[in-house]
Amino acid sequence: MDLLQPLLHYSGHFVAPFALGWLLWRETWQRAGLVILAANLIDLDHLLATPMFDPNRCSIGFHPLHTFYAAAVYGLMLLTPKWWVRALGLGALWHLAVDWGDCRMMGL
């Protein structure tokens, strides 16, 4: 489990966006993957916390861009006609799902 958790976490944040891009926007999967990857910028809200990183803290529900309110906004982004806004919303929701899985694996 010691190696599995970070492997799943970081591949979920940095590899899966390109897999999602390939599955959903095959014609432009690299661009879509980069937009989905850019959704990881929601982690900038960690800069607002003290301490910035706490290995025993679940980011879901703690950081402003990791709340259920933020998730609702990300979900609404899926309804827009612009593909890149949908990709960004999907990426943010995927980011939250990966973080939630990480919290579960840590027992938080």
N, C-alpha and C positions, 0 to 999 in steps of 0.2 A: 504494500500500500504506500510505502514511503516514496517510491518512484512513480507509481501509477497516478497519484493525485496531481503532481506538477505536470506530468506528461499530458494528461487529459485537459488540464486547465490551459496550458499554453498552446497546445495544438488546437483546442477549441477557440482560442482567441486569434491565432495567427495562421492556421492551416484551413480550418473549416470555412472561413469567409470565402476562400477561393472555390471550395467545393460547392458551397451554396450559390456562388456566382455562376458556376458551370451548370448547376442543375436548373437554375431559374432564368438566366440570361445567357444562353449558350453562345449566341452570336458575339457578345461583348463580355464574356465571362471574366477576362482579366480586369477590365475597368470596373465591372460590378464587384469583383472581389476586393479591389482597392477601396471602393466606397464602403462596402460592408466592413472591411478592416478599419477604415477611418472611424467607424462608430466606437472603436475602443477609446476614442478621445473622451468618452463620458467618464473615464477614470481620472480625468483632471479634477473631478470633485474630491478626490482623495487629498488634494492639497489643502482643503479647508478643514481637515480633521487634525486633532492633536491626540495622540501622535498620528502622523501621516499614515503609517503602516502599523497595524497591530495584527499579528498572526492569529490571535484568538478572537477576532472580530469579523462578523459576517457583514459584507458591504451592502447586502440587500436590506433595504429599509433604514440603513444608517446614513449613507451618503445621499445628498439631494438628487443626483441624477440616477440613483439606484433605488428609488422609491416606487410604490405602486402608482402614484400620480404621474411620475415620469414615464412609467411603462404604458399608461393610458395614452399619453401624447405619442409615444413611439408607435403604439397600435393605430392611432389615427393617421399617422404618416403612411401607413400601408394603403390607405384609401385614396391617396392623391394620384393624379394621372402621370406625374413625372416619375420615370423609372428610378432615377437616382435618389429621390426622396423616399420612395418605397424601399430601396436597397439600404439606405441609411437607417430607416425605422426598423427594418428586419435585422440589421446588424446590431442595433442597440438592444433589441429584444433578445437576440441570440447571446449577446454579451451578458445580459442579466441571467439568462438560462445557464450559461457556463458558470457564472459566479454562484448562482443558487446551488448548482451541483457540487461546486467546490465546498460551499458551506455545509451541505449534507455529508460530504465525505469527511469533513473535519468534525462532524457531530455537533455543529452549531445550529 
